[in-house]
Amino acid sequence: MTGLSHDLAPGTLLGRYEILAPIADGGMARVWAARLTGSRGFKKTVAIKTQSPLVSDDVRFEAMFLDEARIASRIRHGNVVTILDLGEERELLYLVMEYVDGEPLQVLRRAAAPRGGMPLHLSLKIVADIARGLHAAHELSAEDGTPIGLVHRDVSPQNVLVSYSGAVKVTDFGIAKAAGRVSQTTDRTLKGKPAYMAPEQLDGAQVDRRADVFALGIVLYQLTCGVHPFRGENDLATVKNILSQRPVQRPRDVSPAVDARLEEVILTAIERDPARRFQSAAALEQALDALSRRPAKDEELGALMETLLGDKGRERRQQLEQAMVEADVRARLSPPRSSATPVSTNVPPLSASVPGDRTSQLPSAPGSDIGTQVGYASHAPEPHPRRPLAAFAVFGLALLLGAGVGAWALTQRSTPNAPTAPSGARAPEAPPKVVVAPLPAESAPAPPSDSEARAPHVVAVAPHRAAVPVAPAPAPSPSASVAPPPVSAEHAKPKPPPSRPPVPVMEPGF
């Protein structure tokens, strides 16, 4: 396993997700607030669960992590935290979940204790909502419709989230029991919190959904009575009390708010014998609903959350908003990120100057070496000069035209005569001229067109008796003159011209 689990910090990219701020740090996992950024300004805040560095090299915990993702992602219920995605970066597994703006039930219960404990009708609502979520998990089936026998095995106030809007959600199916799990307990290793385990779970026997009912019964006792029904001086003493046959203290003796009907429901839920308990979480939920004269609403629970923990919630939201501002700054200093491998460039990257941000590569496909975001300096290619190219093009065109005219003149000479020197015309100052063999008088070229006027002109002189060479104008630079290909004396003799007046020499048209 790489060191990525040790290096996670705000600004780190895990696939499509950017870490914003830490939420919780446990023994086996850490939870982060993160953000998914999509097309056209889409943004979504999520929670990301990663393996703790303490267990990141343990293949057993990796198997448990994969099991949680595979199993819990199939549970679709409003009272269960939704699993959205599973990813891996540099061998670090991460689980993407819905972000719940709230607190663990344990935090709410402790905050309510100095004020006389939790209101009874809200306590019943919370437990009923938990029971609904657990029943949905217990009923989960395989693709062929076969029940997989899912058992949470870690129901406790720490694994229940209560949002500031009053929603109740079960979370953390990391040690859930189900058919087809990759990780299986082959010895008597206990998984879960012993203070909330059913006797059969503590004995290492086979467990079913009724073990979760027992744990939820303890939560119900705590919320309504303010104490743990099997509480001992320490965890070991608590476990002994659960395994013993000593009766628990009756709820009505602990809290005057509990009536006989509610007491019966509580004691049935925490029966040590599974056969005498509620046989399902749904049965417990129905018994609680029957006790409620007026079911509590989410808004009432949300109001209690604001009263007891509003400052804590506002502080976290402010921290999250600040983290988003910093993420926006990083985004403005960087190009849009993608999972493709970045193209190499010779220009040094422009790194974001945000505290804590580090320069690395952009993320590529899942499983590749990816770290934190970077910025790249955008630059346009330098414009290529056009005028020199145009001048060379004109010069090349002149060469082609001159060579073509000379070749045509040679093919027209049939009677050899005394050799004549090549004739040429005075060239413009800037481009060099081209000197070729003279043309006969009847072959004198027409005045130059616009396109030909830009190139050196080649003309022929028709003499009375013989062609008279025209001396070329001096070239502006020795390197600018281009010598024509050699012409043999045999082909250089023009045939006798007819008797007609000489044609004047034509100057270039510019």
Secondary structure as UniProt FT lines:
FT   HELIX           4..7
FT   TURN            10..11
FT   STRAND          12..14
FT   TURN            15..16
FT   STRAND          17..25
FT   STRAND          29..37
FT   HELIX           39..41
FT   STRAND          43..51
FT   TURN            53..57
FT   HELIX           59..72
FT   TURN            73..74
FT   TURN            78..79
FT   STRAND          83..89
FT   TURN            90..91
FT   STRAND          92..98
FT   STRAND          102..104
FT   HELIX           105..112
FT   HELIX           113..115
FT   HELIX           120..138
FT   TURN            143..144
FT   HELIX           157..159
FT   STRAND          160..163
FT   TURN            164..165
FT   STRAND          168..170
FT   TURN            174..175
FT   TURN            179..180
FT   HELIX           194..196
FT   HELIX           199..202
FT   TURN            203..204
FT   HELIX           209..225
FT   TURN            229..230
FT   HELIX           235..243
FT   HELIX           251..254
FT   TURN            256..257
FT   HELIX           260..269
FT   HELIX           274..276
FT   HELIX           281..291
FT   HELIX           298..332
FT   TURN            355..356
FT   TURN            366..367
FT   HELIX           387..412
FT   HELIX           441..443
FT   TURN            450..451
FT   HELIX           452..454
FT   HELIX           478..480
FT   HELIX           489..492
//
